[in-house]
Amino acid sequence: MKAPVHDSPRVGKAFIATMHGKQRAMAPLLERFLGLDVTVPAGLDTDRFGTFARDVPRQGTPIEAARLKIRDGFALMPDARIGVASEGSFGCHPANPFLPWGHEWVVLHDRDAGWEITGQHAGPARHFAHVQTEDIRVALAFAHQVGFPCQGVIVMGVLDGVPSPTASLHKNCNSAGELERAIEEVLARHDAVSVETDMRAHRNPLRMRCIRRATLDLLRAIRSGCPACGRPGFVVHRQVPGLLCSSCGCPTGAVRAETLRCHGCGHEEDHPVPLPFADPAQCDRCNP
């Protein structure tokens, strides 16, 4: 693959649009591999684009929210060339409702070159959990189980069986005493309390690792130049199913190729996966 001919993001001042310490996971990588001079905009309020506690609804998709953070970062740092932001989304695995799943996106915008590159990481999210209970002992046991206080927790009231930040909300308990008082206060006002892992990066060590992995994926995307125009970010756009079964030779739902696409010129290429055949367990004919 020929080297990119577009301007590299290796020159100029850069910022990470965060108020939750994400620079600890991202800045060392951006500085080491891109040579950027990275800082954090002073006074930036990223919570206004959405909070995991749901007291502020997120605006748009995760990537759209990251773009809004970058926009506000440039307003505070007009001399910066590079803006970087991340956003995460958490819920159930699409095919397994019992498996918590997390997806992290990191977006880099080069204002001079006029392009945007995205990295991502998705996987099981054991750092995303909650309990709803009427018993303070159960609530405290859950917090201990997830690793409080290193892993932060959010305490909120329950209305009509649903956790509600408008009922009661405690986001910054830093000690066992503060946590116990918060739970007692909620139970004094409501029939049940909800205690959940705090998904803000500075209160969630495992999420910080996932953000780092998404940043590494961003760096790989930057190093992948389009063979047609040279723009960075020639990355997987979609997966193509149809890998043949090793037993009967019929097409299966397993991936046979990945389509790489340039978001600049639109050039696409199909790259076959390294596996020659699919396991019969993935075949609807052999394993109906």
C-alpha positions, 0 to 999 in steps of 0.5 A: 500500500502506497504511503499517504500523500495527504498532510499528516496530523503530526504537526500542530497543537492538539487538544482532547475534549474531555472533563473526565481525565481521558487524556490519561489514556489517550495523550501518551499515545497521540504524543508518542505516535503522532508527535502532537502537543496535546492539552485539555481545553480549560473550562470545557463542559462535555456533560452538556452533551449527555451524561451516563446518569441520564440527568442530561440526555445525549445529543445524537449518536456517540460520534455526533456527540464526540463531534460536538465536544470537538467543536466546543474545544476548537471554540476554546482553543482557536489556535489548535489544528487537531481536536480529539474526543471520545464517546462510549455507549453501553447496553446489552449485546445485540444477540445476547441480552444477558451479556453487557456490551460496550462500544467506544469511539474516538474521533480525530478532526484535522482542521487544516487538512479537513478530514476526520478519522475514527477509531473504535473498540467494542467488547463485553463490558463487565464494568457496566453493571447495576443493582436495584434493591430495597436492602441497604446491605445488598446495595453496599455488597454490590458496590464492594463487588464492583470495586468501590471506591476505585470503581465509582458508583452512582446512586439514584432513586427508583420511581415506578420501578425505574431508576430515575435521576430526577428522583434522587441522584448521587454521583460523587461518593468517594468513601464508604461513609458517603456511599452509605449515607447516600443509600440511606437518604434514597431509601428514606424517600423511595421504596428502592434504590438503584446503584450502578457503576459510574461509566465516567472515565475517571471513575471507571478504570476498565473503561479507561483501558477500552478508550486506550484500545479505541485510540490505538485503533484510531492510530492504525486507521491514520497509518492506513492510507487509501491506495487511490487518493492517499487519504488516511483512514482506509479502514473496514466499512462492512463485513461480507458474509458467505464463507464456505462450510468446510464440510458441505461447501455451502455459504455460511453466515461467517465473514468471508471478506472485509470491505475497506472504504476511503471516506474521502474519495469513496474507493472500496476494496474487498479483502478476504479473511485468512480462514479458507473455510467456516466451521460446520457449526456455523453452517445452517445446513450442517447445524440447523 
